[in-house]
Amino acid sequence: MARQPRLDFANIPQHVVQRGNNRMPCFLDDDDRQYYLQFLRQGLSRYDCRLHAYVLMNNHVHLLLTPATAGAVSRLMHTFGRNYAGFFNWRHGRTGTLWEGRFKACVVDTSAYFLACSRYIELNPVRAWMTARPEDFPWSSHGANAGYRADPLLAPHPEYLALGVDQPARAAAYRALFADALNDELIAEIRGNLRQGRALGSDRFQAWVHAQTGRFARLRRAGRPPMAGNCL
């Protein structure tokens, strides 16, 4: 059976995860990470996608980005992911696939979930016990979003811009968001929607996605599937 296309809209953010095949490393050193970001930067410009948050873990990557047109994220991930994989194989004298099948993605409601998703992404190294504080991890967007350093890859989302009247105020407000940990229920919701390719957001946002696509947009819980007439 053919797989359904991903939920995909112009100007609606997407949370994307790209994993190494069999959970093997996709970065062997910091030079690999630098090259990955270079390929990503080229792809963002080519396919008109705006990157808001990211983290490069050892065997997977999280991205939070907004495409200007539907389909741009898929074209971006396919092209720059293939280019990086070819470079990685050449650099390390290996052959075969680098990535684990299709990347995972879910659309993200901006009103209540965008900043939570950004925090989830940038807290990955802390949850993995790689660092005690997100600002100590050099391979993420946190340093720029929190005002510690510049990052030319990033384009601020309106939800980020609304945090303050200028960049120092926004950075301070963003740092303050990290004083409280994400609760387990929200983490499970983010992971579940990403795994199932659903719509991370409010009931209203999920209803809008369903109206646009005719597809079930809410996270499916364990147990019997809902009746077709109850899909939202």
N, C-alpha and C positions, 0 to 999 in steps of 0.2 A: 504494500500500500504506500502510495506517495505521501511524503510528509507535508503537512500544511506549511505554507509560508509563515514566517514570523510576523507578529504584530509590528507594524512599521508605518509611521506617519511623519510627514514633514513637520519640523519644529517641535516635536515631542521628544524629550530626552529618552535615552536608552541606557540601561545598565548592561554592560557586555562583559563576559568572562571567556577568556581564551586559555585552554589548558594544554600542557605538554602531554604527548601521547603516553598512555599508561602511567600518567602522573610523574613522568620523568622530567628532569630539569630542562627548561627552555633557555636558561642563562647559566653559563659556566663561569663567567667572571664579569666584572664591571664594564669591560669593553663591549661585551655582548649587549648589556643593558643600554649603553650609549648608542650603539648601532640600532637597536630596536626603536629607541626614541627618535632617531633620525629618520628611519623608514616611516614611523608613525607620523611625524611632522610633515613629511612629503605627502603622505596619503590624506591627511586632514585638509591640506590646501587643495589638492587635486579634486577631492570629492565634496568639498564645501561642508565639512563637519566641524563643529565647535566642541573642543574637549574641556570639561569642567573639573574632572577629578580622575586620578589613576593611581595604581600601585603595581609595581613589578615585584612579585614574589618569586621564589626560586623556580616553581614549576607551573605557575599560572599568572595571569594578568587580569586586573579589573580596570574597566574604563567606564566613565560616565560622560556621554557625549550627546549632542543634538545635531541631527542632520537637517540641512536646508531643504532636501527633497526626499521623498520616500524612496527606499532602495539604496540610498547613499551609504548607509552603514554596512550593508552586505558587500557592496562593491569595495569599500575601504578595507574591510577585514580580509576579504579574499585576496586583494591585490597586495597589500603591504604584508599580510601574513605569509603569503607565498614568497615574496621577495626576501623577507627576513629568514624564512626557513632555508631557502637556497643559499643565502650568505652564511648562515649558521653551519650548514653541512659542509660548505667549502672551507670555512675557517677552521673547523674541528676535524676535517678528514672523515666525515661520516656520510652515510646514505640513508634513505628511507624517510618516512614521514616524521615531522616534528610535532604537529598539533593533533589533538585528540578529536577527530571528527569535526562536526560543525561547532562553531562557537555558540555559547548560550547567551540569550538576551531577553530582556523584558522592558516594556515601555514603563515610564515612571511619571506619576502625577506630580506636577510641580508644586502645588499649593501646600501640601503637608509632608510629602515624602522625599522631595528632592534633596534637601539638606541632610535628612536622615540617611539617605543612600550615599551621599558624599562622605558622611562620617563613617558609615559602615566600611566603605572602601579604604579610607585612610587609616582605620583602626585595625586592618588586617595584620600588620606586623606585630601589633601589641597582643592581639588574640593568639597569634602563633608563637608568642614568647621570643620574638626576634629582637625586640627592643622594649624598653619600659614606657617610652613616650612616642607618640606619632611623629613629633618634630625631630626625633633622633634618627629616623629612617630616611636615608637620602633619596630613595627611589620611589617617591610618591609625590603627589601634588600638595601634600599638607604644608610643606614649608612655604609655598607660595600663597596658598589660600589663607594661612595663618599669619602671613606678613613677615616671615623670617628671611625669605629670599625671593628673587624673581624667577619666573619660569615662562619662557616664550611660547611654550606649547599650549598654555591655558587661555581660554576665553571666558570671562566671568558671565555666569548665567544671571538673569534678572532677579532670581531669588537670592543670590549672593549679593548683588548690587543693592538690594533693598535692606541689607543688614546695617547700613550706615550711610552718612552723607558724603564720606570720602573714604579712600582706601585704608588709612590707619584705623578709622572707626569700624569699617567692615571687618578688617583682620582681627581687631580686638573682640568684636561680637562673635566672629567665627571661632576664635580660640575658646571663648566662654562656653560654646556649645559642647566642648569636649570635657567640661567639668563633670558632666553626668554621663554615665555609661549608657549605651543602648540596652534596652531591656531585652530579655530572652525572647519574648513574644514577637517583638519587632524584627529581631535578627532572623527568627524562623520564618517570618512573613517575607522578608527580603529574599532569603535563600529559596523558599518554596516557589515564589513567583519567578525567580530566575531559572530554576530547574525546569519548571513547567512552561516557561515562555508566556506567562500571563501578563496582566496589567497591575503593577504595583501602585495602589492608590485607594482613594475613597470609593464608596459605593457609587457616587455620582460619576466619577471618572471611569469606573468599570462599566457602568451603564452606557456612557458615551462610546467607549470602545466597542461594546457589543452592538450598539446602533450603527456604528460605522462599518463593521465587518460581518455582523451576523454570527460571530464566534463567541464562545464562552470565554469570558475575560477574568473571572474570579478564580482564585486559588482553589483547586480541588482538594478537599480534605480526605483523610482515609475513610474507607467505607464505601457504601453503594453510591454510584454516580447519581446526580439529580435527574429528575424527569426533564425531558426536552423543553417542556413549557415553562420550567422554572429556571432555565439558564438565564444568567444575567451578564 
